[in-house]
């Protein structure tokens, strides 16, 4: 059986035959970016809350995006204050401590919150593309399309969770799905990628023409750190693995990220420990080992110093304030 397409002067393809010809070949696998970047939806929720409701200081492991539909809120991020208002897109990078303060005047604050895993290999997407914290798109028609895509994604995700029987049960982990559930999840993934495209179009006027250029040697070091967090990693050995001196590696980190390789390693370990605290039932001792801390005492002291609360309190808080 043979089926041949000859309508286009640019393409001749014979299926089940041996003829392949044409003037182009759509091999997208030549773009390493597509291999490295696989954004994932972690949660999406719509909130309509009293203006005088506040949230305590907290940081999450995912990128969190707010689409503000109505009202106004004051947010404190690392000691600076911002006013989020209707028409804004607010982007909280991973590991960003922020508090939401009670507001007066407006009676309600209505917004959609989306938690995403947005990394390009071991790099932070928000950091690479210098996405601003607060964006107020000037193209109202485009923003309206973005809001509609957000609402559709929110409704579809809620319907899927209802069909799974786990709506409003964030502590329930689902390890196996049937065929119909697989199809449901693929639909959500497709909708999320469409939503992400709309997000990038909405914020594009506020972005640079190209992301930060990261030295390949730095990328290799970051990837190794992420892959071997549970191991004992020495900065000097990491430098040698990419044929750099320790001082040169430190310089590359400072120039690119603004902090040292040790701080990157520490933040990666805290990030992993917070993921495990939020998404698993592992004990603190197990988590400290899996995240690469020397012992439980070191983990506990470091976590409290950096996060302002104990690991146990973070686990409780996350369950109480997640999806905000």
Buried (B, 14 or more C-beta within 10 A) or exposed (E): EEEEEEEEEEEBBBEEEEEEEEEEEEEEEEEEEEEBBEBEBBBBBBBEBEBEBBBEBBBBBBBBBBBBBBBBBBBBBEEEEBEBBBBBBBBBBBBBBBBBEEBEEBEEBBBBBBBBBBBBBBBBBBBBBEBEBBBBBEEEEBBEBBBEBBBEBBEBBBBBBEEBEBBEEBEEEEEEEEEEBEEBBEBBBEBBEEBBEBBEBBBEEBBEEEBEEBBEBBBBBBBBBBEEBEEEBEBEEBBEEBEBEBEEBBEBBEEBBEEBBEEBBBBBBBBBBBBBBBBEEBEBEEBBBBBBBEEBEEBBEBBBEBBBBBBEBBBEBBEEEBBB
